[in-house]
């Protein structure tokens, strides 16, 4: 009875959150107290103690640091510098957007694709680049770097690995999904981007002097007939040149120290990001009023709520029950493939981090049997649950569709959906064959 109610509540939490605008984490907190306290008889104090304070600090600290970086112009410097490196080459512009989206995500911006979509899709229209190719460049770039140790996704998965008692590898968790997303995009580039290798006349820099001219802000009108005394990048006139100052240099140093400390010295990401953010705020206390409002509180609630509910399922034995059921499916590798496809399908129309929050604890009993490579299976689940965010029903995919400069938006949406269907069909199998099978033999 307890197991049935726990599973039904989990399904209800996911279903309701996808149908109505209620944060899944709020529903999960309520489910944790109702299922844990009322149905399972777990003391309320034990449920409260299950709240993942370390994950709370990580998600809140990282999103606060990135909000500061965006508010003080540090992100503008990163974007501008990257765009100026392409020198008008269309193929380089596409790959630069892929890398730039990845860098922003790796630094902690969950909305990296959303930030770049207005710029990238505008450039796709003016530079005659296939809009699907450009849209997937920023999507695969961001999704490929989603599991950086200092992102919400990376902190979430590494936290689950640690709480489950497995030996984690944050660097491998970051590198493998990036490599697979790069592989998917490389194939897409071969199909839709080969013509970009042939330079158009208008792609060449208009060199009339030295240096690079400042780029006007988005929406700024370009005066016809005006001549620049510098080299300009045609059609890359989307942002101003932002100068370096004390706050921006300090922010860049802080981000680099956070990344290096978390990877090389295993420094606590949550504590470090909070401390770095505090220093930056003390340096400019009046320039960023109420910056705490920019913290991704919905993500904080979602992650902490799901982890709390999963702890309740672990305490009341539901996860062990599901693990025993999974072992009766026969081959552990076959069960792993089924779970990978389930995760991909559900995540394509729902929340990827919510799906991942459900799938990883459910996989724990299968891993406990020892017949699957724990880290490999976790990485495969992480990849399968996020790569499908190219879907037009997901945030990343929907922003690309909304910002695309196309004549028939409905047709473009169908093209994005068709591509998502291929990803759902292929990605779980690729992850299973390249990651799960080799690590389980």
Secondary structure, 3 states (H helix, E strand, C coil): CHHHHHHHHHHHHHHHHHHCCCCHHHHHHHHHHHHHHHHCCCCHHHHHHCCCHHHHHHHHHHHHHHHHHHHCCHHHHHHHHHHHCCCCCHHHHHHHHHHHHHHHHHCCCCCHHHHHHHHHHHHHHHCCCCHHHHHHHHHHHHHHCCCCCCCHHHHHHHHHHHHCCCCCCHHHHHHHHHHHHHHHHHHHHHHHCHHHHCCCHHHCCECCCCCECCCCCCCCCCCCCCCCCCEECCCCCCCCCCCCCHHHHHHHHHHHHHHHHHHHCCCCHHHHHHHHHHHHHHHCCCCCCCHHHHCCHHHHHHHHHHHHHHHHHHHCCHHHHHHHHHHCCCCHHHHHHHHHHHHHHHHHHCCHHHHHHHHHHHHHHHHHCCCCCHHHHHHHHHHHHHHHHHCCCCHHHHHHHHHCCCCCHHHHHHHHHHHHHHHHHHHHHHHHHHHHHHHHC
